[in-house]
Amino acid sequence: MALTSPPVHDIATFVAVAQHASFTRAAEQLETSKSNVGKAVQRLEQRLGTKLFQRTTRAVRLTEDGETYLEAARVALEGLSEAEIALAARREQPAGRVRMDAPVGFGGLLIPTLPEIRRKYPLVSIELSLTDRQSDAVGEGWDIVVRIGSLPSEGEITVRKLCDLRLGLYASPAYLAAREPITSIRDLLLQEAVIFRAGSGRLRPWTIYEGPHTSELSPNASIVVGDGRSMIDAVRNGLGIGQIFDRVAHPHVLSGEMVKVLPEVDVDGPPVHALIPLGRRMPPKTRVVLEHLADVLKAPLE
């Protein structure tokens, strides 16, 4: 039958006695009694079936077997010490996988920025899910859930606001070039529209600023989509005008794939929050990804 490994405490006690050649000084170093030191060495000798020390009234010396075991014991203890140091460093240095869930439309905004995290923190990896459904940060094991709009009323989560959004109308240059200029809200009624169908099944009208008030406009839909990625793709490909969050549309405006239509009708949109499962202390890996998200979503739109 295979022997189980001896307790690390007994091995460390044996090494201390060997280093000091004294049970008394080993006990002082370990802040225990000479009796406890003696018992630890006896347990180790019984387990190994050999004497590790020659004891006299004047000296404590290693036996030949003791010298052999000491070399192996030192290597083992040094390995454990190095492992403890590495684990302690890992707790402080960002390392490990961060599971993040974000709205589909945010993919084009967030994914191009992830290499920056990898450059800064090469030991951090990202598992990214893009979905427009309402994910459960705690129940589904996410480290971070990015959510637009309403928040859960209760749950063991920490909430951090990342930014506010604005809603604007966008179209492709090709779509606009093929039509008369759009100069008023009335012109919007003559346009083809890309309309979003919410999870409830309701077609989402455009909310626009009109005079001192906001109002809803229900244009004729050329295509109805059910997720943010499809909305972006439909507008980019000239299928009509779509109402899109400013930060989601911004990269496509910079690339020339989209143009803002009637900027004066833009309205305030919902806030964006990060939901993090509640715990005693946020792991460094999660903290650096969260700070990166906040930096990306609060950066000025140029």
KOLMARSE-941660 format. One line per field, with one value per residue (C-alpha): x, y, z; residue number from 1. Coordinates in steps of 0.02 Angstrom, whole numbers. Each point is the difference from the previous one (the first is absolute). Layout:
! residues N
X [X|...]
Y [Y|...]
Z [Z|...]
pos [NUM|...]
END
This chain:
! residues 302
X [0|68|48|-81|117|56|-71|95|12|101|116|28|36|128|88|5|81|127|43|26|65|-108|-178|-3|50|-119|-141|45|0|-168|-71|-52|61|149|-121|-104|158|55|-171|0|171|-55|-155|107|126|-140|-78|168|55|172|94|31|107|134|-37|126|-1|115|-53|-132|70|-81|14|44|-186|-33|120|-84|-173|55|50|-169|-94|84|-44|-180|-18|81|-121|-149|67|21|-177|-70|93|-64|-180|13|67|-141|-128|73|51|-148|-6|-134|-155|-135|-172|-95|-173|-45|-135|23|18|146|107|67|39|84|89|122|56|34|178|44|-46|102|151|-13|-49|62|-58|-181|-111|-178|-149|-125|-183|-102|-187|-147|-91|2|140|10|171|-7|-98|96|172|48|137|-71|-168|-20|-181|-91|-148|-98|90|-54|-94|96|140|175|84|105|-55|113|-60|109|-76|-158|-55|-86|-113|27|-54|130|7|132|73|-67|-178|6|80|-146|-132|-50|86|-81|-25|-150|-94|-135|130|28|-175|49|152|30|36|92|-107|45|-118|18|1|-181|-44|-39|70|101|-46|127|9|46|21|-131|-7|8|-67|39|-121|-13|5|-49|72|-33|119|103|72|-29|146|10|177|125|123|-135|-51|178|20|-167|38|178|-66|-123|-163|-63|18|21|-4|160|92|133|147|-50|-13|157|131|-103|-15|189|25|-119|-126|-135|-57|-105|-170|-81|114|-120|-129|120|-68|73|5|15|152|122|47|119|-67|129|-42|18|152|122|126|-2|138|136|-42|-180|49|117|-130|-134|113|37|-187|-27|141|-66|-180|40|125|-54|-80|110]
Y [0|171|117|169|150|56|164|152|59|-154|21|185|-46|-131|128|128|-127|-47|183|43|-172|29|-45|149|131|-77|18|183|33|-87|81|-166|-116|-115|-144|40|7|-169|-77|66|-77|-165|-6|28|-134|-124|36|-19|-148|69|114|175|65|-65|76|22|110|121|-3|-44|-64|-64|-184|-52|-26|168|88|-82|50|177|37|-59|90|167|-16|-41|146|121|-57|29|171|50|-60|104|154|-30|-20|157|96|-67|64|175|-8|-10|-177|-123|-2|134|-54|150|15|156|57|-58|176|33|-131|119|126|-114|-135|120|62|-172|-15|148|-104|-145|114|72|-160|-151|-121|58|-84|49|-112|114|-37|122|-15|118|-110|44|-107|-48|55|-111|-151|-19|26|159|111|155|28|161|53|143|80|-82|-93|-150|53|-115|-126|-23|118|156|131|127|130|5|138|81|-27|109|-59|67|-39|-73|-55|-56|127|-104|5|189|30|-87|112|179|89|-26|171|-21|-123|-6|-67|-147|-65|-27|-106|-186|-52|-138|-37|-98|-131|-10|-162|34|-9|186|99|141|172|138|122|173|175|116|177|1|-178|-176|-99|-172|-29|-164|0|-135|-144|-62|-134|-53|-66|-82|38|142|-81|-22|182|58|-115|51|186|-21|-92|136|-83|158|120|-74|73|-55|41|131|-100|-155|100|104|-123|-16|188|15|-133|90|-142|104|180|82|60|156|15|126|-137|-105|-44|-60|-189|-123|-22|-144|-97|-140|-134|-96|-143|59|-65|48|68|22|-104|104|-83|61|172|38|-56|104|154|-28|-6|162|85|-59|50|170|54|160|-31|94]
Z [0|-49|142|13|4|173|66|-62|181|48|-148|40|181|-53|-112|142|117|-134|-34|184|55|150|53|117|-128|-128|126|26|-187|-23|157|75|138|-7|36|-156|-105|65|-35|-179|-35|79|-110|-154|52|32|-169|-90|104|36|119|-65|144|116|170|141|153|-92|-182|-129|-164|-157|-42|-177|-35|81|-118|-150|61|42|-179|-65|139|-39|-184|44|121|-122|-135|114|49|-182|-38|144|-64|-176|61|106|-149|-108|124|-20|-183|-121|-64|-56|-108|12|-62|-68|-76|-101|-122|-179|-68|115|-86|-131|137|126|-101|-87|172|77|-69|112|154|-66|-25|175|88|-99|137|-17|-129|-49|-30|-87|-34|-103|29|18|125|185|71|184|64|154|-60|-165|74|-92|72|-88|-83|-100|-1|-85|87|140|138|104|155|115|3|65|-122|-3|-126|-83|-123|-154|-106|-69|-179|-128|-139|-176|-177|-118|-181|-125|-123|-145|70|22|-171|-86|80|22|144|171|77|117|107|-133|-123|117|-36|-182|42|11|178|90|152|156|71|188|98|45|-185|-13|-144|75|-70|-21|145|-65|69|-72|65|189|12|-58|-104|-79|-186|-82|-177|-129|30|-147|114|180|104|169|57|0|-119|-133|23|-35|-151|-76|15|-65|-152|-48|52|83|144|173|174|86|161|-31|69|-98|-162|28|-69|-159|-17|16|-134|-118|-4|86|3|133|-59|77|153|76|35|107|172|163|10|143|114|-13|157|42|116|102|119|179|93|137|-123|-187|-81|-86|-167|11|62|-147|-128|86|1|-184|-39|95|-94|-169|33|77|-132|-91|-169|-123]
pos [1|2|3|4|5|6|7|8|9|10|11|12|13|14|15|16|17|18|19|20|21|22|23|24|25|26|27|28|29|30|31|32|33|34|35|36|37|38|39|40|41|42|43|44|45|46|47|48|49|50|51|52|53|54|55|56|57|58|59|60|61|62|63|64|65|66|67|68|69|70|71|72|73|74|75|76|77|78|79|80|81|82|83|84|85|86|87|88|89|90|91|92|93|94|95|96|97|98|99|100|101|102|103|104|105|106|107|108|109|110|111|112|113|114|115|116|117|118|119|120|121|122|123|124|125|126|127|128|129|130|131|132|133|134|135|136|137|138|139|140|141|142|143|144|145|146|147|148|149|150|151|152|153|154|155|156|157|158|159|160|161|162|163|164|165|166|167|168|169|170|171|172|173|174|175|176|177|178|179|180|181|182|183|184|185|186|187|188|189|190|191|192|193|194|195|196|197|198|199|200|201|202|203|204|205|206|207|208|209|210|211|212|213|214|215|216|217|218|219|220|221|222|223|224|225|226|227|228|229|230|231|232|233|234|235|236|237|238|239|240|241|242|243|244|245|246|247|248|249|250|251|252|253|254|255|256|257|258|259|260|261|262|263|264|265|266|267|268|269|270|271|272|273|274|275|276|277|278|279|280|281|282|283|284|285|286|287|288|289|290|291|292|293|294|295|296|297|298|299|300|301|302]
END
